[in-house]
Amino acid sequence: MNTPLFNAPLSGKTVLIVGGTSGIGLSAAIQAKAAGAAVVVAGLDAARAAAVAAEHGFAGHRAMDVTRADTISAALADLPQVDHLVLLAGSFVAGKVLEADVSHLQRAFDERIWAAVHVIRALGNRLATDASITFISGVLSDRPNAYGTAVLAAASAAMEALARGLALELAPRRLNTLSPGTIATPLLSKALGEGRDAYVAGLQAKLPLGRVGSADEAGAAVVFLMTNGYMNGATLNVDGGARLV
């Protein structure tokens, strides 16, 4: 009989999820803990991070502003080792190139590309030699639109390129990117406000599955990227077929 590929696959491992206090990150954290991991969640709001960690029995919590290297270094200074790093932080940065304030548009890259660089540098050799690192991009990287998301789409696509490059630079550590479609999370409601329901209804009419995704579905994909040791330099699309339509 073959030995099962996974048996408490994250037992004894430390998982750090930046952006782990809500949405996809929180769901991934809950699932990683169920798979045996000691989970540390990090978010911008210290009180929320503490409350989430206490509610779900996580191993720890941290507060940081991912656009500031100093807060990242301070928050991670006492972590002895990280076996799986997940970077899901980032707001919905929208604005047309000819109209929006450039400093606002720059946040798309600050919260993603430079945040990833700062976190990885802050951890340094405390990232296990066989660690996995998971980034997030999004369906915009494949299907940009004309509604002020060009810079965000570029930042999302850049995350996928960064993961491929770092898979070589940081080897044998593994680098992958989760590319979710529209997922029912607090970020979606915050980004769309009162127009959320109308947007979701219109999108669901187009999607092959007739619905948007759940945080649990996207979170499960994050755990898959942690635990499958042969996934490397890849982008995993969890979008319900949105790229097809």
N, C-alpha and C positions, 0 to 999 in steps of 0.2 A: 504494500500500500504506500502511495506517495505521502510524504509529510506535507501538511497544509502549508501554503506559502506564508500565511500570516497567523500568528497566535499571540494575541496581545502585542501587536507589532511595535508599539511605542513604549512598552514597559521599560522603565528605567531611563527614559529619554526626557530631556528638557526641551520643551517647545516654547518659543517666544513668538507671540503674535502681536505685531504692531498694527493697531486698528482692530483689536480684539474685543472691544467693549460693546459692540452692537453689530447687527446685520450678519454678513457672511463671516466676518472674523469671529464673532461670538459663537456662531454655530460651529465653525471649525474648531474653536477652543473646546466646546462641550464634547464634540465627537472625538477629539484627540485625547481628552481626559478619559473618556470611556474606553479608549484603546490602550490605556495604561500610562499615558504621559503625565509628567509634572508640567503643568501649563502656567505660563506667566503671560498675562495680557497687559498691553500698554495702550494708553489713549491720551488724548489731550486734557481731559477733565479728571483730575486726581480723585475727586470724591466719587465720580461714577466708576472709575477703574476699581477703587476699593470696594464699592458696593457690589459690583459684578463679580469680583473675585470671591467675596464672602458668600454671595448667594449660590455660586456654583461650585464652591470648594476648590478653586484653583490654587496652585502653589504660591502664586504671588501676583503682584500688579505693579505697574510703573506708570508715571505720568511724564509726557514729553511733548514738545512741539516739534514735529518732524521737519519743520523749515529752519530749525535752529540747532546747529551742531553741538552747541554747549549743553543744551538741555538733554540731547540724546546721550552724550557722553556721561553726564551726571546720572541719568536714569539707569544706565546699563553698567555702571562702574563695578557693582558688587556681584554681578552674575558670574559664577566661576566657569560655566561652560554652557553653550547652546548647541543642541544636536539638530534642531530643526527651526529655521527662522522663516517667518511668514510676514510679508510686508503688504498690508492691505489698506493702509491709510491713504487718504486723498479725497478732496472735496470735488464737487461737480463745478469745474471752472468753465463758465460759458461767457462768450463775448466775441463780437465780430472784430476782426483784425483792424478794420478801418475806423472803428468806433470806440472800442473798449480801452480802458487804462492799461498800459503795457505791464505795469507792476502786478495788476490782477491776473493777466494772462500768464505771466511768468510763474505764478503759483502752480500751474499745472505741472511744470517741470520740477519746481522746488519740492513739491509734495511727493513726487514720484522718483525721478531720476536722482536728484541730489539727496533726497532723504535716504534712498537705498545706499548710495555711496557712503553717507555719513554713518548709517547704522552698521554697515559692514566694516568700515574702518574702526568704529568705536569698539566693536567686538574683537576684531583682529584674530589672533590665534586662539581666542576663546571659542571661536566657531570650530566645532569638532572637525577633524580631517575628513570624516565621512558625512559631514552635515549636508542637509538639503536646505535650499533657499528657494522660496516661492514668492514670485512677484504677482501683481495683478495688472491687467491691461483692460480690455473691454471690447465690445463689438464695434465701437467707433474706429478702432484701428483697422478694421476690414471694410467698414461701411460708414465713412464720415457723412455728415449731412451739411446743409447750408444754413443751419440755424445757430451759428455762433460757436460751434464745437471744433473748429479746425485745429486750434492749438491743443485742445484736450485730446483730439484724435492723434495728433503728432506725438504727444507725450505718452499716450498709451502704446502706440507702435514702437516708440523708443524703448519702453520697458521690455518688450519682447526681444529687441535687438541686444539690449544690455544683458539680458539673461543668457543669450546664446554666446556672447563674447565672454562673460564671466564663467560660463561652464568650462571654457578652455583656460582662462586665466587662473581660476581658483580650484581647478581639478586637483584631487578627485572629488571635491565637493560637487554636489549636483545643483544645477540652476534650472528652474522651470517657471512658466508663467501661466496663470489662470486667466482666461479671457471669458468672462461671463457676459451673457446678454442682459436683457432687462430682468432684474431680480426684485422681488417685493421686499424691500428693506426700508428702514427709516430714511436712508439717503435719497431714495427715489421720491418719497413724499416731500422731503425738504427741498429737493431740486425743482420739483414740478408744482408744489403748492396746491392751489385750488384746481389746477388743470390736470392733476394726477389721474383722476378717474377717467376723464375723457381720453387722455393719452393712452392709458392702459387698454381701454375698450377698443380704440382704433388699432392698436398694435396687436391685440389678441385676435382680431379679425383677419390679420395678415399671416400670423405665425402658423406653421404647419401643425403645432400641437394645440393651438387655440388658447394658449395661456402663457403668462409670464412665469419665470422660475421662482423657486423658493430659496431662502437662505440655506436651508438644510441641504438642498441639492448641490448648491455651489460649495458649501462647507465640506461636504463629502468628497468633492473633487480635490479640495485642498489636502485633505488627509490622504487621499490616494497618491498625490504627488509627493507627500512625505514618505510614504511607506513602500512605494514601488521603486526599488533600487536601480531599475534600469531605465527609468524616465529621466532624461537629461537633455537640456537644451531645447526643450519642447514647449509648445503653446497648446494648452488644453482648452478647447472651446466648449463651454457649457452654455449654450444660447438657444436651445429649443429649435434649432434650424434657422435662426434669424439671418445667417449669412446666405441662405439659399433664396431668400425672398427680398 
